[in-house]
Amino acid sequence: MSMNNIPQSTTLSNTTAGTSCFDANHIDVTTIEDLEQVGSDKWTRYPGCIGAFIAEMDYGLAPCVAEAIEEATERGALGYIPDPWKKEVARSCAAWQRRYGWEVDPTCIRPVPDVLEAFEVFLREIVRAGNSIVVPTPAYMPFLSVPRLYGVEVLEIPMLCAGAGESSGRNDEWLFDFDAIEQAFANGCHAFVLCNPHNPIGKVLTREEMLRLSDLAAKYDVRIFSDEIHAPFVYQGHTHVPFASINRQTAMQAFTSTSASKSFNIPGTKCAQVILTNPDDLELWMRNAEWSEHQTATIGAIATTAAYDGGAAWFEGVMAYIERNIALVNEQMRTRFAKVRYVEPQGTYIAWLDFSPLGIGDPANYFFKKANVALTDGRECGEVGRGCVRMNFAMPYPLLEECFDRMAAALEADGLL
């Protein structure tokens, strides 16, 4: 593509690539009222509550993204997504994957409105009605509900927590139950959902774990849907390895989907990517998934390209802020909430909190009514989620402090802390 044909926002985003412009001080003074004025579902569904349920950040937009969107609207670039923008999304996504040491061919990257749309294509075209899919739990809620819409049976296999006791130590680790997984494969299941980093437990899979999964998949002819939307959110001591990047076997097994929506907080712009490293999948996609591409928003393609091309420095500021927040979460769970079962996340901005040792069967409802804190009911994440909540801690630090204060006050009032 010549310079004259490159969409304008791509060149614009490159001009800001070297500056962060992430203002932590501004985030710190953001109030609940400010966030309600923004108008997101997270802060308007339950007025007055601290929104810790929907997986969005409260940190605004990278300047390069805001500028690209503003410029695009000024010139009226809001028609259906054209082929040049599809190619720009693929190019910029491939460049972003180099952060993980993955050299992926842009021609195998296609645009899609969101990761769930890619999952639906996987279910419809590869798994197919009447078959089953393994979903390790606790899981991102739609991975449990959406397959049933396509006549696919969900096989929940709980994750194992190594070293968990009455109130688990903070050095525990989530592990796959490989024996149960192999049994499901041996019984005829030919599909698996891999969420890495894992929402909602924050596990970052090792290369060795993924190779073991891949070998089982090869033995039983299993395909892997790999959701890597939280890939940029990995903490020190851990590394994100794209499943499809490991070797030819994993590349043939993988049906990968990712997006800039989590790392740049642009889910409403509706542009994700599916990375089809199996040539048969790419051929199938081009034949049967044209409508999915057509639903991708042009403004999302513009925002995504700007983010991938020019937003790295801003994201590093975000990550520093997130790391400050997770340090607070870890400290709170070691002290005031020491009775709550908790395994420190290795990635994502989500914490999984088990209040069952306190005798609370429905903590989401408990904290909603008694603390004005909105959390995700763990039961939505699988049968193992009873007594648990999913907590999004990507909010302003002072609001996260207030969130814990509210929760602790409710528990103390009932004599549970």
Secondary structure, DSSP 8 states (H G I E B T S, - for coil): --GGGS-HHHHHHHTTTT-----HHHHHT--HHHHHHHT-HHHHSSTTSEE-SS---SS---HHHHHHHHHHHHTT--SS--HHHHHHHHHHHHHHHGGGT----GGGEEEES-HHHHHHHIIIIII-TT-EEEEEES--THHHHHHHHTT-EEEEEE-EEET--TT--TT-EEE--HHHHHHHHHTT--EEEEESS-TTT-----HHHHHHHHHHHHHHT-EEEEE-TTTT-B-TT-----GGGS-HHHHHHEEEEEESHHHHT-GGG--EEEE--SHHHHHHHHHH-HHHHHTS-HHHHHHHHHHHHH-HHHHHHHHHHHHHHHHHHHHHHHTTTTTSEE---SBSSEEEEE-GGGT-S-HHHHHHHHH-EE-EEGGGG-GGGTTEEEEE--S-HHHHHHHHHHHHHHHHHTT--
